[in-house]
Amino acid sequence: MPTCSICGVLRERLVESIIEESRVSVCEDCAKFGKIISRPGVFKSSIPVKVNEEVIEYIEEGYHDRIKRARERKGMTQEDLAKSLAEKSSTIMNIESGRLKPTLKLAKKLEVFLNIEIISKDITITGGNKKIDFKKDNLTIGDLLRMKNDN
């Protein structure tokens, strides 16, 4: 919904008016301050919103128990698992005891090799960057201020 260039009120219909030698889109109330050129018309918003989707991966709680159980199910020792993944056996030992949290890269290797799931994903959707077309007729100062406040 467009806003009045003078008072900033959101209105579905605006009036084209000349106020102090400038052509502006204003509400009916502010149109009295100048000469009305055209009567109300329905305008579309001049600011298309781009939606940002952010995926955050993290390692779930209890990862060490799942890794240990999966390794034992395969009948492997910590040393065997370490060799298979090209990691140090002390790293695997510390991960299974819960003293060390694996990196996402190592966690993905463990997931594939042991056929388990220890990585979860959170998706955050935000109304991100707004693009403004400065060539449009109905761009207001309020549009610029809103963009500044959103960033």
N, C-alpha and C positions, 0 to 999 in steps of 0.2 A: 504494500500500500504506500503510495507516495506521500511525501510530507510537504507542508507549506514552506516556501523559501523564507518567509518573514518570521512566523511564529513557531514553526516546527511541528505543528499539529498534524497527526496522521489523518488523512481524508481519502475517501475512495475517489472523489471527484475534485479536481482543481480547476481554477480559472486562469487563463493566460491574461496577464495584465502588464501594462507599462508603468513602472514606479520609478521615479527619479531617472528617467531616460534609459531604464534597463527593462528588458523583457523577462518576466519571471512567472513561475507557476505558483499561485497563492490560493489560499482558501477563500471562501465567500466573504468571511469577515475582514480579511486583510485586503481584499480587492478594492475596498472603498478608498484606500490610500493612493490609488492610481487610476489609470484609464483601462477599462476592460476591453480586451481584444477579442477573445473568444469565450464562450460559455463552457460550463463544466463538461469534461470528457473523462472517460475512464482511462487511466494510465497504468502501465505495468511497471513493476519495480525495475530500477535501473541498475541494481546491484545483484547479479546472480551469485548464489552462495555455492562455494566449492566445499564438499564434505571430505574431511580428512579421516582416514581410518588408520589407526596405529595399532600394530600387533605387538604385544609384550609377551615374550616367552620367559618362563621361570620354572625352576625345578621344584617339584612337589615335596611336601613334608613326608617323611618316612621313606625317602628314596633309598637309604642305606639298607633297610630290611628287604625291600623288593629286589635290589641288586644281589644281595647275599642269597636269598631264596632261589632266584633264577639261576645263579651260578651253581648252587648245590644241585638243583634239578638237572642241570646238564652234566653233573658229575665232574666238575672241574675244580681245581684248586685255585687259590688266588694267583699263584705264579703262572698257571696255565692261561687264565683269563688275561693277565697282564701281558703275556707274550702274544696272545691272539690280537690284542688291541694296540700293541706296540707302546705300552705304558710301563712304568715302574711298578713292581709288586708292592712297594711301600705306598704308592698312590692308591692302588686298589684296596689295600688293607685299611688305610685311613678313611677312604670313602665308605667302606662297609661298616666301619666302626662309628661313622657319623662325625668324625673330627674334621673331615675335609669335604667341602661341597664341590662336586665336579663342575668343570666349565660346561657351557652349553654344547661345545664341540664334542667333548668326551661323553657327555650325557647322551647325545645323539648316537654316538658309536655304541654305547652300552644298550640303548634301546633297540638298535638294529641287531646287534650280535645276540643279545639275550632275549629278544622278542618281548620286551616289556614296555610300559609307558611310565616315564617319570617326568616328562616335560609337559607343562600345561601352557595354554595360550589365553591371554586376555585381549579382547578387542575393544578399543576405545574409539568412539566416533565423535568427532568434533566438527562444528561448523567453522571451518578454517578460513583461509584467505578469501577475501572478497575482491572481485575484479570490478573496477569502475571504468566505464567507457566515457572518457572526457569529451567525446564528440556528441554525446546525446544532449538533447535540448533540456530535458527535465532533471539534470543533475543539480543537487542543492548543496549548500554549505553543510547542512545537516548530514548528508551522505558522507562527506569527507570527515566530519567529526566522529561519526559512528565508526568509520573504518579505523580512525586513529585510536579510539577507545577500545576496539576489539583486539588490537595488536598490543 
